[in-house]
């Protein structure tokens, strides 16, 4: 997974991120903007994930959406 790809495709994938993680608000998604640190932090905050869990969740999700 390449974070530059996620960042570059953020406008296309943000809706899919919100479908996957419904607790993420539009404000969260605006702040994340495809940035790894922000994405991990928001998932940890909203879902109580560890950093490792959040990384794995994002990797699995991103591989499923096929970007």
Residue pairs with C-beta under 8 A, 6 or more apart in sequence:
1 58
1 59
1 62
1 63
3 34
3 35
3 36
5 67
6 13
6 34
6 36
6 39
6 62
6 67
7 33
7 34
7 35
8 34
9 34
9 67
10 32
10 33
10 34
12 67
13 34
13 62
13 65
13 67
14 29
14 32
16 61
16 65
17 24
17 29
17 32
17 61
18 24
18 26
18 29
20 61
21 43
21 46
21 47
23 46
23 47
24 32
24 42
24 43
24 46
28 42
28 46
31 38
31 42
32 38
32 39
32 42
39 54
39 58
40 51
40 54
40 55
40 58
43 49
43 54
43 57
43 58
44 50
44 51
44 54
47 54
49 57
